[in-house]
Amino acid sequence: MFAQRTINLNSSFIRDILAVTQQPDIISFAGGLPDPDLFPVSELELASEHMQQQLGNRLYQYGETAGLLPLRRHIAEQLSASGTHADQVVVTTGSQQALDLVVRCLVDPGDKVLVEAPTYLGALQVLRANQATLLSIPSDEEGPDLDALEAVVSREPIRCFYTVTDFQNPTGASYSLERRKGLVDLAERYNFWILEDAPYSALRYSGEPLPTLQALGPERVIHFGSFSKTIAPALRLGWISAPREVIKVVEKLKQAADLHSSGYDQQLVLSFLQSGALEPHLNRIRRAYSERLDAMSAALTRHLADNIRFTKPQGGMFIWATLSSNESTLELFRAAIAEGVAFVPGEAFYINGESDNSMRLNFSNSSIEMIEEGVGRLTRLITEGGRWDTGSTALAY
């Protein structure tokens, strides 16, 4: 009945469990959500009033497929280290659409695309929907295993390598400078594209920022960004920055998909940026999320030092924790829901569900008090040593 491309089309595990985790008695470490209490509501209201006064009825007209030129100029200025210009930027309906458009531009059914193990499951959805053949390589706290990557690309050609270089989803890891340079060198030698997803780069709480992959290899790297984590996700605005030959094709695909992203939302974001509100807002959320990261790290260390392994990230929204035992975090998840706490089991982030004793914990959308209570609930379950009664919490995943 349906097209061939829908055969491997799966719903996101995280989206599926959101209905469960929205229950008022659930403490959710599951979704990669910013805290709505920290959204810059008053600043956005002022920005909205300003743009209404400035534009009047013109605010509601069709716009350019590539996006508002002043907004693209602003994005290009933020990417100046890579020599990006406004005509190398397309504004998209979130960075998820950005990835989908680029994959449709570059990847034919059956083409091989390499990802890290683990990797962002939203990217896996996009790649599977576009019928890519997925391969994975291991990664660690400094980035991908470059020897493993070279072993793959020297044996068989790949089309792209997808990655999140800063505060990776799900692990929170950030590439070292050596790994960044090494990856770009491999892409240039073996002629593959790097798809660099950067939704969390502005959420740094410690350490010094490193150059993007695009800054190191602008002709080999396609860069994605988003306003979802830095302003508000309901705006659904992201962007692609790429070489001009890629942007020309992406713009045609974008036009066929939806003509252009919401002109209203683009004008709102532009007005917000022009008001100077972004940096004070970023400072505010960095302070809040940094305190929550500290609280979760401290609670995990205090209560579960003998039961889990984790590395505290320098930014982002996630801690990746691995049980010292080989017990299933999917079984733990089912029991945890019954105890009023949620997380994402690690197997969701692997192309073949290889790891079943890891979990992703989100700290950005919970107060310090909720973090303490939620970790306490997990502690009671984990220290029971796998004796989890899941009979009453059978869910379809």
C-alpha positions as CSV (number, residue, x, y, z in Angstrom):
1,M,0.0,0.0,0.0
2,F,2.8,2.5,0.9
3,A,5.9,3.6,-0.8
4,Q,9.1,1.6,-0.4
5,R,10.8,4.4,1.6
6,T,8.3,3.9,4.5
7,I,9.4,0.4,5.2
8,N,12.2,1.4,7.6
9,L,10.3,4.4,8.9
10,N,10.0,4.1,12.7
11,S,8.6,6.5,15.3
12,S,11.1,8.0,17.7
13,F,11.3,6.2,21.0
14,I,11.5,9.6,22.8
15,R,8.5,11.0,21.1
16,D,6.5,7.8,21.9
17,I,7.2,8.0,25.6
18,L,6.5,11.7,26.0
19,A,2.8,11.0,26.6
20,V,3.8,8.8,29.5
21,T,6.3,11.2,30.9
22,Q,3.8,14.1,30.8
23,Q,1.9,12.6,33.7
24,P,2.1,15.0,36.6
25,D,3.7,12.4,39.0
26,I,6.6,11.5,36.6
27,I,10.0,13.2,37.0
28,S,11.3,13.1,33.4
29,F,14.9,12.9,32.5
30,A,13.9,11.6,29.1
31,G,13.2,14.4,26.6
32,G,15.9,16.7,25.4
33,L,13.9,19.7,26.4
34,P,14.8,23.2,27.5
35,D,13.1,24.5,30.6
36,P,10.0,26.5,29.6
37,D,10.3,28.6,32.7
38,L,13.5,30.0,31.2
39,F,12.1,30.9,27.8
40,P,12.6,34.6,27.1
41,V,8.9,35.3,27.0
42,S,8.9,39.1,27.9
43,E,11.8,39.7,25.4
44,L,9.9,37.9,22.7
45,E,6.7,39.9,23.4
46,L,8.7,43.1,23.0
47,A,10.3,41.8,19.8
48,S,6.8,40.9,18.5
49,E,5.4,44.4,19.3
50,H,8.4,46.0,17.5
51,M,8.1,43.9,14.4
52,Q,4.3,44.5,14.2
53,Q,4.9,48.2,14.4
54,Q,7.7,48.1,11.8
55,L,6.1,45.8,9.2
56,G,2.4,45.9,9.6
57,N,0.5,43.8,7.1
58,R,3.8,42.9,5.3
59,L,4.6,40.6,8.2
60,Y,2.0,38.1,6.9
61,Q,3.3,37.9,3.2
62,Y,5.2,35.0,1.5
63,G,9.0,35.2,1.8
64,E,12.2,33.9,0.2
65,T,12.8,30.2,0.2
66,A,16.3,30.6,1.6
67,G,15.0,32.8,4.5
68,L,15.1,36.4,5.5
69,L,18.3,37.9,4.2
70,P,19.0,39.9,7.5
71,L,18.6,36.7,9.5
72,R,20.9,34.8,7.2
73,R,23.4,37.6,7.5
74,H,23.2,37.3,11.3
75,I,23.8,33.5,11.1
76,A,26.7,34.0,8.7
77,E,28.3,36.4,11.1
78,Q,28.2,33.8,13.9
79,L,29.9,31.4,11.5
80,S,32.5,33.9,10.3
81,A,35.4,31.6,11.4
82,S,34.5,29.3,8.5
83,G,34.2,32.2,6.0
84,T,30.5,31.7,5.6
85,H,28.4,34.3,3.7
86,A,24.7,34.8,3.8
87,D,24.2,33.2,0.4
88,Q,25.6,30.0,1.9
89,V,22.8,29.8,4.5
90,V,19.3,28.4,4.2
91,V,16.8,28.9,7.1
92,T,14.9,25.7,7.8
93,T,11.9,24.5,9.9
94,G,14.2,23.3,12.7
95,S,17.5,21.6,12.3
96,Q,15.7,18.3,11.8
97,Q,14.4,19.6,8.4
98,A,17.9,20.8,7.7
99,L,19.4,17.4,8.0
100,D,16.5,15.8,6.0
101,L,17.0,18.3,3.1
102,V,20.8,17.7,3.0
103,V,20.4,13.9,3.1
104,R,17.9,14.1,0.3
105,C,20.4,16.3,-1.6
106,L,23.4,14.0,-1.2
107,V,22.3,10.4,-0.4
108,D,20.7,8.0,-2.8
109,P,18.9,4.8,-1.5
110,G,21.6,2.3,-0.5
111,D,24.4,4.9,-0.1
112,K,26.5,4.2,3.0
113,V,26.4,6.8,5.8
114,L,28.6,6.5,8.8
115,V,27.5,7.5,12.4
116,E,29.0,7.2,15.8
117,A,27.9,4.5,18.2
118,P,25.9,5.9,20.0
119,T,24.4,8.8,18.0
120,Y,21.4,11.1,17.9
121,L,18.3,8.9,17.2
122,G,16.6,11.7,15.3
123,A,19.4,11.5,12.7
124,L,18.9,7.7,12.5
125,Q,15.2,8.4,11.7
126,V,16.1,10.8,8.9
127,L,18.8,8.5,7.4
128,R,16.5,5.5,7.5
129,A,13.6,7.4,6.0
130,N,15.9,8.3,3.1
131,Q,17.0,4.6,2.7
132,A,20.6,5.1,3.6
133,T,22.7,2.1,4.5
134,L,23.9,2.8,8.0
135,L,27.4,1.9,9.4
136,S,28.7,2.8,12.8
137,I,32.1,3.3,14.6
138,P,32.9,3.5,18.3
139,S,33.5,6.9,20.0
140,D,34.9,8.0,23.3
141,E,35.1,11.1,25.4
142,E,37.3,12.9,22.8
143,G,35.3,11.9,19.7
144,P,35.1,9.1,17.1
145,D,37.7,6.4,16.8
146,L,39.6,7.7,13.8
147,D,41.4,4.4,13.2
148,A,38.1,2.6,13.0
149,L,36.7,5.3,10.7
150,E,39.7,5.0,8.4
151,A,39.4,1.2,8.4
152,V,35.9,1.6,7.1
153,V,36.4,4.3,4.5
154,S,39.6,2.7,3.1
155,R,37.6,-0.5,2.5
156,E,34.4,0.9,1.0
157,P,33.3,4.4,0.0
158,I,30.9,6.2,2.2
159,R,28.8,9.3,1.3
160,C,28.6,11.1,4.6
161,F,29.7,11.0,8.2
162,Y,27.1,12.4,10.6
163,T,28.1,13.8,14.0
164,V,27.4,16.2,16.9
165,T,30.8,17.6,17.8
166,D,29.9,19.7,20.9
167,F,28.1,18.0,23.8
168,Q,26.9,15.1,21.8
169,N,23.4,13.7,22.0
170,P,23.3,11.3,23.8
171,T,26.8,11.1,25.4
172,G,27.5,14.8,26.2
173,A,31.0,14.3,24.8
174,S,32.9,17.0,22.8
175,Y,35.6,16.4,20.2
176,S,39.1,17.2,21.1
177,L,41.0,19.5,18.6
178,E,43.1,16.6,17.5
179,R,40.1,14.5,16.6
180,R,38.4,17.4,14.8
181,K,41.5,18.0,12.6
182,G,41.9,14.2,12.1
183,L,38.3,13.8,11.0
184,V,38.5,16.7,8.5
185,D,41.7,15.3,7.1
186,L,40.1,11.9,6.5
187,A,37.1,13.5,4.8
188,E,39.4,15.3,2.4
189,R,41.6,12.2,1.7
190,Y,38.7,9.8,1.3
191,N,36.2,12.2,-0.3
192,F,33.2,12.1,2.0
193,W,30.9,14.8,3.4
194,I,30.8,15.6,7.1
195,L,27.4,16.5,8.5
196,E,28.1,18.6,11.6
197,D,25.0,19.1,13.8
198,A,25.5,21.9,16.4
199,P,22.3,22.5,18.4
200,Y,24.1,22.6,21.7
201,S,27.3,24.6,20.9
202,A,26.1,27.7,22.7
203,L,25.4,25.8,25.9
204,R,28.9,25.6,27.2
205,Y,29.4,25.7,31.0
206,S,33.1,25.1,31.4
207,G,36.2,24.8,29.2
208,E,37.1,26.7,26.1
209,P,35.3,26.5,22.8
210,L,37.1,24.8,19.9
211,P,36.8,25.5,16.2
212,T,33.9,23.9,14.3
213,L,34.6,21.2,11.8
214,Q,33.3,23.6,9.2
215,A,35.9,26.2,10.2
216,L,38.6,23.5,9.7
217,G,37.2,22.2,6.4
218,P,34.6,24.6,4.9
219,E,34.6,22.7,1.5
220,R,34.0,19.3,3.1
221,V,31.6,20.1,6.0
222,I,27.9,21.0,6.1
223,H,26.9,22.6,9.3
224,F,23.5,22.6,11.0
225,G,22.3,25.0,13.7
226,S,19.1,25.7,15.6
227,F,17.3,28.4,17.7
228,S,15.3,25.7,19.5
229,K,17.8,25.2,22.4
230,T,18.9,28.8,22.6
231,I,15.5,30.7,22.3
232,A,12.5,28.4,22.1
233,P,11.7,25.1,20.3
234,A,8.1,26.1,19.3
235,L,9.6,28.6,16.8
236,R,10.9,25.6,14.8
237,L,13.8,27.5,13.2
238,G,17.2,26.1,12.2
239,W,19.6,26.6,9.4
240,I,22.1,24.9,7.0
241,S,25.5,26.4,6.2
242,A,27.2,24.7,3.3
243,P,29.2,25.3,0.1
244,R,27.3,27.2,-2.5
245,E,26.9,24.2,-4.9
246,V,25.1,22.3,-2.1
247,I,23.0,25.3,-1.0
248,K,21.7,25.7,-4.6
249,V,20.2,22.2,-4.6
250,V,19.1,22.3,-1.0
251,E,17.1,25.5,-1.7
252,K,15.3,23.8,-4.6
253,L,14.4,20.9,-2.3
254,K,13.3,23.3,0.4
255,Q,11.0,25.1,-2.1
256,A,9.4,21.8,-3.1
257,A,8.9,20.8,0.6
258,D,7.3,23.9,2.1
259,L,8.2,27.1,0.0
260,H,9.8,28.6,3.0
261,S,9.9,28.4,6.8
262,S,7.5,30.6,8.7
263,G,8.2,34.3,7.8
264,Y,6.4,35.4,11.0
265,D,8.8,33.3,13.2
266,Q,11.8,34.4,11.2
267,Q,10.9,38.1,11.7
268,L,10.3,37.4,15.4
269,V,13.7,35.8,15.9
270,L,15.4,38.6,13.9
271,S,13.7,41.2,16.0
272,F,14.8,39.4,19.2
273,L,18.4,39.2,17.9
274,Q,18.5,42.8,16.9
275,S,17.2,43.9,20.3
276,G,20.4,42.4,21.9
277,A,18.4,40.1,24.1
278,L,20.1,36.8,23.1
279,E,23.4,37.1,25.0
280,P,21.7,38.0,28.4
281,H,19.3,35.2,27.8
282,L,22.1,32.7,27.0
283,N,23.9,33.7,30.2
284,R,20.8,33.1,32.2
285,I,20.2,29.6,30.9
286,R,23.9,28.7,31.0
287,R,23.9,29.5,34.7
288,A,20.7,27.5,35.4
289,Y,21.7,24.5,33.3
290,S,25.2,24.5,34.8
291,E,23.8,24.3,38.3
292,R,21.5,21.4,37.3
293,L,24.4,19.6,35.7
294,D,26.3,20.0,38.9
295,A,23.4,18.8,40.9
296,M,22.8,15.7,38.8
297,S,26.5,14.8,38.7
298,A,26.8,15.2,42.4
299,A,23.7,13.1,43.1
300,L,24.8,10.3,40.8
301,T,28.2,10.2,42.4
302,R,26.8,10.3,45.9
303,H,24.2,7.6,45.5
304,L,25.4,5.4,42.6
305,A,29.2,5.6,42.4
306,D,29.5,1.8,42.7
307,N,26.6,1.1,40.3
308,I,27.2,3.4,37.2
309,R,29.9,5.0,35.2
310,F,29.5,8.5,33.7
311,T,31.6,11.4,32.6
312,K,30.4,14.9,33.5
313,P,30.1,16.9,30.2
314,Q,31.2,20.5,29.8
315,G,27.9,21.6,28.4
316,G,24.7,20.6,26.6
317,M,21.7,18.9,28.2
318,F,22.7,15.2,28.8
319,I,24.6,12.8,31.0
320,W,25.3,9.4,29.6
321,A,25.4,6.7,32.3
322,T,26.3,3.1,32.0
323,L,25.4,0.4,34.6
324,S,28.3,-1.4,36.0
325,S,26.3,-4.6,35.7
326,N,25.0,-5.8,32.3
327,E,21.4,-5.4,33.3
328,S,19.0,-4.0,30.7
329,T,18.1,-0.3,31.0
330,L,15.0,-1.0,29.0
331,E,13.8,-3.3,31.8
332,L,14.9,-0.6,34.3
333,F,13.0,2.0,32.3
334,R,9.7,0.0,32.6
335,A,10.2,-0.3,36.3
336,A,11.3,3.3,36.6
337,I,8.0,4.5,35.1
338,A,6.1,2.7,37.8
339,E,8.3,4.5,40.4
340,G,7.6,7.9,38.8
341,V,10.9,8.6,37.0
342,A,11.8,8.4,33.3
343,F,15.0,8.3,31.1
344,V,15.9,7.0,27.6
345,P,17.4,3.5,27.4
346,G,20.7,3.5,25.6
347,E,19.8,1.0,22.9
348,A,17.7,3.7,21.1
349,F,20.8,5.5,20.1
350,Y,22.5,2.6,18.3
351,I,21.8,1.5,14.7
352,N,21.3,-2.1,15.9
353,G,20.5,-1.5,19.6
354,E,24.0,-2.8,20.6
355,S,24.1,-1.3,24.1
356,D,21.5,-2.3,26.6
357,N,23.1,-1.2,29.9
358,S,23.4,2.6,29.2
359,M,20.9,5.4,29.6
360,R,20.6,9.1,28.7
361,L,19.6,11.5,31.5
362,N,18.4,15.0,30.7
363,F,19.1,17.6,33.4
364,S,18.0,20.9,31.7
365,N,14.3,20.5,32.2
366,S,14.2,19.6,35.9
367,S,14.7,21.7,39.0
368,I,17.5,20.8,41.4
369,E,14.9,19.4,43.8
370,M,13.4,17.2,41.1
371,I,16.8,16.0,40.1
372,E,17.6,15.0,43.7
373,E,14.3,13.2,44.0
374,G,14.5,11.6,40.6
375,V,18.0,10.3,41.1
376,G,16.8,9.0,44.5
377,R,14.1,7.0,42.8
378,L,16.5,5.5,40.3
379,T,18.9,4.7,43.1
380,R,16.3,2.6,44.9
381,L,15.7,0.6,41.7
382,I,19.3,0.2,40.6
383,T,20.6,-0.9,44.0
384,E,18.0,-3.7,44.0
385,G,20.3,-5.4,41.5
386,G,17.9,-6.0,38.6
387,R,15.0,-7.4,40.6
388,W,12.6,-5.2,38.7
389,D,8.9,-6.1,38.6
390,T,7.8,-4.9,35.2
391,G,4.6,-6.9,34.8
392,S,2.3,-4.0,35.5
393,T,4.2,-1.5,33.3
394,A,4.4,-3.3,29.9
395,L,4.5,-0.6,27.3
396,A,4.8,-0.9,23.5
397,Y,8.1,0.5,22.2
